Amino acid sequence: MTRKLSIGTWAYTFGPYEKNPIPFEQVVRRLGELEFDGVEIGGFRPHIHPDDYPMKCDREKVKNLVKVNGLEVSGLAADFWGTPGPGTDAALQNNAYLNLFKKNLQLCLDLGAPAIRVDTVSGPDGIPGVDRNVALKRIADLWRQCAGIAESHGVKMVWEFEPGFLFNKPSEVVRMVEEVNHPNFKVMFDTCHAYMCSVVGARQFGDKETLPGGVVEFARMLKGKIGHVHLIDSDGTLHGNETSTHRPFGEGKIDFDKVIPAIMEDARYTGKWWTIDLCFWPEAWDVTEAAQKFLAPYLARY
């Protein structure tokens, strides 16, 4: 299988870009000029939020813009942050979370996105008034339903774990996938988050859980469970004391000569997409081309 390279558009709207975001059209045109294979769409304002593109004709224009620039859509990072997390009481009332998932799944289908990203929404310390084991089971039960719905429409469901969200220990990540127990539910393996969770043990509840083999060992623990990959470096710090600092390639501590083979060969990642994630990096726009060039030799190998 030929591997393809995309980049997440949220890097050009979050954090330092929040007050001066780069328009979606400009991002797509630039990625086309750089001959990327695809774009991973952030379903957040000011880019492609489902409420701002309510009609199929609106979404068709977005799809055509991507296509005429020689790109494909590698996935959708959906906005689930405006409503209660899937482990909360409110998420179950009137099928609030399930309905939001369906709304974003429809956006996936209209844009031709093969995967939809989810997260636990709630912070790492847990959900007030809800036991952690109860929360995990609630989330797993709900995500199992979502995975089945997505599967029936040919869309893969992937969970992105990270320090800023509930269940960020390596063993918890493995347990969640096993608890969901659905073939269409996989992990999104972000190398930066994997470093912070397996090497640093950042923002973990209770006793820290790190791995002697770091990111490589973490990838191996998830053999057959990785459905999508985000690649970027880590310097071992948090951005704003919340989530992982997504540092440009070569400026951090990750040994990609070991990590990429662990993902591809040991963990047996079979997906075709590698997505660059420059989330919250202040010069994301300026280092986009350099990130593409860094990964070129690895893409050639795989």
C-alpha positions as CSV (number, residue, x, y, z in Angstrom):
1,M,0.0,0.0,0.0
2,T,1.2,3.5,-0.9
3,R,1.3,5.7,2.2
4,K,-0.2,9.2,1.8
5,L,0.6,12.4,3.7
6,S,-1.9,15.0,5.0
7,I,-1.9,17.7,7.6
8,G,-4.5,18.9,10.1
9,T,-6.1,22.3,9.4
10,W,-6.7,23.0,13.1
11,A,-3.0,23.9,13.3
12,Y,-3.8,27.1,11.5
13,T,-6.8,28.2,13.6
14,F,-5.9,27.1,17.2
15,G,-3.8,28.9,19.8
16,P,-1.5,31.5,18.3
17,Y,-3.7,31.6,15.1
18,E,-7.0,32.0,17.0
19,K,-7.1,35.8,16.4
20,N,-5.7,35.6,12.9
21,P,-6.7,32.2,11.5
22,I,-5.5,31.2,8.0
23,P,-8.6,30.7,5.8
24,F,-9.5,27.1,4.9
25,E,-9.3,27.9,1.2
26,Q,-5.8,29.4,1.6
27,V,-4.6,26.3,3.5
28,V,-5.9,23.9,0.8
29,R,-4.4,25.9,-2.0
30,R,-1.0,25.9,-0.3
31,L,-1.1,22.2,0.5
32,G,-1.9,21.6,-3.2
33,E,1.1,23.7,-4.2
34,L,3.3,21.7,-1.9
35,E,1.9,18.5,-3.4
36,F,0.6,17.0,-0.2
37,D,-1.7,14.0,-0.8
38,G,-4.5,15.2,1.5
39,V,-5.9,17.5,4.1
40,E,-7.3,16.5,7.5
41,I,-10.2,18.8,8.2
42,G,-10.8,20.4,11.5
43,G,-14.5,20.5,12.0
44,F,-14.1,23.6,14.2
45,R,-14.9,27.3,13.5
46,P,-13.7,29.2,11.5
47,H,-13.0,26.2,9.3
48,I,-15.6,23.5,8.4
49,H,-18.1,23.4,11.3
50,P,-21.2,21.4,10.3
51,D,-23.6,24.2,11.4
52,D,-21.8,26.7,9.1
53,Y,-22.1,24.3,6.2
54,P,-25.6,22.9,6.7
55,M,-26.5,22.1,3.1
56,K,-25.1,19.4,1.0
57,C,-24.4,22.0,-1.7
58,D,-22.3,23.9,0.8
59,R,-20.3,20.8,1.6
60,E,-20.0,19.9,-2.1
61,K,-18.1,23.2,-2.6
62,V,-15.7,22.3,0.1
63,K,-15.2,18.8,-1.4
64,N,-14.6,20.2,-4.8
65,L,-12.1,22.8,-3.5
66,V,-10.1,19.9,-2.0
67,K,-10.3,17.9,-5.2
68,V,-9.3,20.7,-7.7
69,N,-6.2,21.3,-5.6
70,G,-5.1,17.7,-6.1
71,L,-6.0,16.6,-2.5
72,E,-8.1,14.0,-0.7
73,V,-9.7,14.3,2.7
74,S,-7.8,12.0,5.2
75,G,-10.3,12.4,8.1
76,L,-12.4,14.8,10.2
77,A,-11.5,16.0,13.6
78,A,-15.0,16.7,14.8
79,D,-16.0,19.3,17.4
80,F,-17.5,17.5,20.4
81,W,-16.3,20.1,22.9
82,G,-19.4,22.2,22.9
83,T,-21.5,19.5,24.7
84,P,-20.9,17.2,27.7
85,G,-18.4,14.4,27.4
86,P,-19.6,10.9,26.6
87,G,-19.0,9.7,30.2
88,T,-21.4,12.3,31.7
89,D,-25.1,12.0,32.7
90,A,-25.9,14.8,30.3
91,A,-24.4,12.9,27.3
92,L,-27.0,10.2,27.7
93,Q,-30.0,12.4,28.1
94,N,-32.1,12.6,24.9
95,N,-29.2,10.9,23.1
96,A,-27.3,14.1,23.2
97,Y,-23.9,12.7,22.4
98,L,-25.2,10.1,19.9
99,N,-27.1,12.8,17.9
100,L,-24.0,15.0,17.8
101,F,-21.9,12.1,16.6
102,K,-24.4,11.4,13.8
103,K,-24.4,15.1,12.8
104,N,-20.6,15.0,12.4
105,L,-20.7,11.6,10.7
106,Q,-22.9,13.1,8.1
107,L,-20.4,15.8,7.5
108,C,-17.8,13.1,7.1
109,L,-19.9,11.4,4.5
110,D,-20.6,14.6,2.6
111,L,-16.9,15.5,2.5
112,G,-15.7,12.0,1.6
113,A,-13.7,11.7,4.9
114,P,-12.8,8.1,5.6
115,A,-12.4,8.6,9.4
116,I,-13.9,10.5,12.3
117,R,-11.9,11.5,15.4
118,V,-13.3,11.5,18.9
119,D,-12.0,12.1,22.4
120,T,-13.3,11.7,26.0
121,V,-13.8,15.5,26.3
122,S,-13.6,15.4,30.2
123,G,-10.4,16.3,31.9
124,P,-7.9,13.8,33.2
125,D,-9.0,14.1,36.9
126,G,-12.4,12.6,35.9
127,I,-16.0,13.5,35.9
128,P,-17.4,15.0,39.1
129,G,-19.7,12.5,40.8
130,V,-19.0,9.6,38.4
131,D,-16.7,6.7,39.4
132,R,-13.8,6.3,36.9
133,N,-14.7,2.7,36.1
134,V,-18.3,3.7,35.6
135,A,-17.2,6.5,33.3
136,L,-15.0,4.2,31.2
137,K,-17.9,1.7,30.8
138,R,-20.3,4.5,29.8
139,I,-17.9,5.8,27.2
140,A,-17.1,2.4,25.9
141,D,-20.8,1.5,25.6
142,L,-21.6,4.7,23.8
143,W,-18.6,4.5,21.5
144,R,-19.5,1.0,20.6
145,Q,-22.9,2.2,19.3
146,C,-21.1,5.0,17.4
147,A,-18.6,2.7,15.9
148,G,-21.4,0.5,14.6
149,I,-23.2,3.4,13.0
150,A,-20.0,4.7,11.4
151,E,-19.1,1.2,10.1
152,S,-22.5,0.9,8.4
153,H,-21.6,4.0,6.4
154,G,-18.0,3.0,5.7
155,V,-16.3,5.5,8.1
156,K,-13.7,4.5,10.6
157,M,-13.9,5.8,14.2
158,V,-10.7,6.7,15.9
159,W,-10.0,7.8,19.5
160,E,-7.2,10.3,20.2
161,F,-5.9,9.9,23.7
162,E,-3.8,12.8,25.2
163,P,-2.7,14.2,28.5
164,G,-5.5,16.8,28.6
165,F,-8.3,14.2,28.5
166,L,-9.7,11.4,30.7
167,F,-7.9,8.0,30.4
168,N,-4.4,8.9,29.3
169,K,-2.3,6.1,30.9
170,P,-1.1,3.4,28.4
171,S,-3.0,0.7,30.2
172,E,-6.2,2.8,30.1
173,V,-5.8,3.3,26.4
174,V,-5.5,-0.4,25.8
175,R,-8.4,-1.1,28.2
176,M,-10.7,1.3,26.4
177,V,-10.2,-0.3,23.0
178,E,-10.8,-3.7,24.5
179,E,-13.8,-2.5,26.4
180,V,-15.4,-1.0,23.3
181,N,-14.6,-4.2,21.6
182,H,-15.7,-3.2,18.1
183,P,-13.7,-3.8,14.9
184,N,-14.5,-0.3,13.6
185,F,-13.1,1.4,16.7
186,K,-9.4,2.0,16.8
187,V,-6.8,4.3,18.4
188,M,-5.5,7.4,16.8
189,F,-1.8,7.2,17.6
190,D,-0.3,10.7,17.9
191,T,3.5,10.3,18.5
192,C,3.6,13.5,20.6
193,H,0.8,12.5,22.9
194,A,2.2,9.0,23.0
195,Y,5.5,10.4,24.3
196,M,3.9,12.5,26.9
197,C,1.7,9.6,28.1
198,S,4.3,6.8,28.0
199,V,7.6,8.6,28.9
200,V,6.5,11.7,30.9
201,G,3.3,10.4,32.4
202,A,1.9,13.9,32.1
203,R,-1.4,14.8,33.9
204,Q,-2.1,11.2,34.9
205,F,-4.6,10.7,37.7
206,G,-3.1,9.0,40.8
207,D,0.2,7.1,40.4
208,K,2.2,7.8,37.2
209,E,2.4,5.0,34.6
210,T,5.3,5.2,32.2
211,L,6.9,2.6,30.0
212,P,10.6,1.6,30.0
213,G,10.4,1.3,26.2
214,G,8.6,4.6,25.8
215,V,6.7,5.3,22.5
216,V,8.0,2.2,20.9
217,E,6.7,0.0,23.7
218,F,3.4,1.9,23.7
219,A,2.9,1.2,20.0
220,R,3.6,-2.4,20.5
221,M,1.0,-2.6,23.2
222,L,-1.5,-1.4,20.6
223,K,-0.7,-4.0,18.0
224,G,-3.7,-4.3,15.7
225,K,-5.5,-1.5,17.5
226,I,-4.1,1.6,15.7
227,G,-6.5,3.0,13.1
228,H,-4.9,6.4,12.3
229,V,-1.6,8.1,12.9
230,H,-0.5,11.6,13.7
231,L,3.2,12.3,13.4
232,I,5.0,15.2,15.2
233,D,7.8,15.6,17.7
234,S,7.7,16.2,21.5
235,D,10.1,18.1,23.7
236,G,8.5,16.5,26.8
237,T,6.6,19.6,27.8
238,L,2.9,20.6,27.9
239,H,1.3,23.5,26.0
240,G,-0.3,25.8,28.5
241,N,-0.1,23.0,31.2
242,E,-2.9,21.3,29.4
243,T,-1.9,19.2,26.4
244,S,1.2,18.0,24.6
245,T,3.5,20.6,23.0
246,H,3.5,19.6,19.3
247,R,7.1,20.6,18.4
248,P,8.4,20.5,14.8
249,F,10.3,17.4,13.7
250,G,13.9,17.4,14.8
251,E,13.4,19.8,17.7
252,G,12.2,17.2,20.2
253,K,13.1,13.9,21.8
254,I,11.3,11.3,19.6
255,D,13.5,8.9,17.6
256,F,11.4,8.5,14.5
257,D,13.9,5.9,13.1
258,K,12.6,3.7,15.9
259,V,9.0,4.9,16.4
260,I,7.8,4.8,12.8
261,P,8.9,1.1,12.3
262,A,7.3,0.3,15.6
263,I,4.0,1.7,14.4
264,M,4.2,0.3,10.9
265,E,5.8,-3.1,11.5
266,D,5.4,-4.0,15.2
267,A,1.9,-2.5,15.7
268,R,0.9,-3.4,12.2
269,Y,-0.7,-0.2,11.2
270,T,-2.4,-0.8,7.9
271,G,-4.0,2.6,7.3
272,K,-2.8,4.6,4.3
273,W,-2.7,8.0,5.9
274,W,0.1,9.7,7.9
275,T,-1.1,13.1,9.2
276,I,1.2,15.9,10.4
277,D,-0.1,17.6,13.5
278,L,1.3,21.0,14.3
279,C,-1.5,21.9,16.8
280,F,-0.8,25.1,18.8
281,W,2.7,25.6,17.3
282,P,3.1,29.4,16.8
283,E,4.9,29.0,13.4
284,A,2.9,26.1,12.0
285,W,2.3,27.8,8.7
286,D,6.1,28.5,8.3
287,V,7.3,25.0,9.1
288,T,4.7,23.0,7.1
289,E,7.0,22.5,4.1
290,A,9.9,21.4,6.4
291,A,7.7,18.9,8.1
292,Q,6.7,17.4,4.7
293,K,10.4,17.1,3.7
294,F,11.3,15.5,7.1
295,L,8.9,12.7,6.4
296,A,9.7,12.2,2.8
297,P,12.4,9.5,3.4
298,Y,10.0,7.5,5.7
299,L,7.2,7.7,3.1
300,A,9.6,6.4,0.5
301,R,10.5,3.5,2.7
302,Y,6.8,2.5,3.4
